[in-house]
């Protein structure tokens, strides 16, 4: 990376079904300031307005701090037509075929770049996270849903339309639970945050001693990932069994990815990053047990070091690369 003027920055935007965040980021991947808002995910017009308002705030705040904004990177949960700059569809947000690249760029008057949230998170890990110096890796984001990105030879592989890397919608359990995409048995349906909550509720129902009963007031619909993580940390058997269930499927998913792409590293990120240690040993065991030894033994499975900031840093990396400021 060449020298980058200290007062220059880009805005990175990370938008999903629960929250939308913006950060000013320098060329070394350092967050200078940030703001997070709730996503009005059931209203397309309100989602776009909220995004544009947040960008306006970021530009104004940058000016107040003496920063020169050079571009904007936007990472979105969903299927992105990268060349066209269009968000085609998102399983967790009610918007589709939105020309976000053009809308944001014209509104802000700045070079704007758009990609899938997992793709940009992978860029973030390579710029300022655990994948610095690693050319071949798989990044898998585990939260409400599951997204992913494959970096080959230092470049994120996007496919011919820009939608490659949708690991969450690989079918791993035919006839399994219904996924938000409409299919059954997707990795997302058996291993994402919603699956963790569903299975924790099931194990809680079978275990009268589970602390989860008290935490959710006996209402299984009120169980959250945070509750389950806290209970698991305390040794609650129902919570631990839920993590074990999810980790088992994640391990199978990673076996397939490692067999396909031969990565040097597999990075687990997204909302799971704060509780990933509850999954990691089981995932590694499944990969070792189910993978072909000659194919999986060279892949290191690690947790993201950027955590939930990976999308913000990565969206900024997308913008820096787009305007040609990173080498």
Protein Blocks (a to p, Z undefined) as FASTA:
>chain_A
ZZddfkbccddddddfkbccdddddfkopafbdcdddddfkbmklmmmmmmmmmmmmmmm
mmmnopacfbdcdddeddddfknopafbdfkbccehiafklmmmmmnopacddddfklmm
mmmmmmmmmkgoiabdcdddddfbccddddeehiacebjnopghilmlccfbghiacdfk
opahiaklmmpmklmmmmmmmmmmmmmkbmklmmnnopaklpcfklmmmmmmnopaklmm
mmmmmmmmmmmmmmmmmmmnopabdcdehjllmmmmmmmmmmmmmmmmmmcfklmmmpcc
dddfklmmlmmmmmmmmmmmmnopaZZ
